[in-house]
Amino acid sequence: MPSSLALRRDPHREILVVEDDGAVRETLQELLEEEGYRVSPAANGREALERLRAGGGVPCLVLLDLQMPVMDGWQFRKEMRGDAALAGIPVVVISADAGLERKLEGMAAAAVLPKPVELGRLLATVQRLC
């Protein structure tokens, strides 16, 4: 059985968490790391794009908030879908916005999770996509 260190270095277990609320971002990071995932946090879409384009591996998944300063989730996803190297990475939208699923029809999100996020549902979604 591989060690937890080996699991953390597995590119199929890397997740980019894009969330402007530091407490939410840190909670998601801690939860996912406890499950053996390697997490790269970003406070906004611009920071997330910089991390993705800097190289160092492609994550198996992006957890994306929509309402953020600097670059919101909508613009981030538009930039991501326009970049052939990033377009295929699954995105799970996490938002408190009511009626979100209708609004996201053109975003091509792999899943939508309402805030506050139910941890069991989050982990099941992450396991399915990674």
Secondary structure by P-SEA (a helix, b strand, c coil): cccaaaaaaccccbbbbbcccaaaaaaaaaaaaaabbbbbbbccaaaaaaaaacccccccccccccccccccaaaaaaaaaaccccccbbbbbbccccccccccccccccccccccccaaaaaaaaaaac
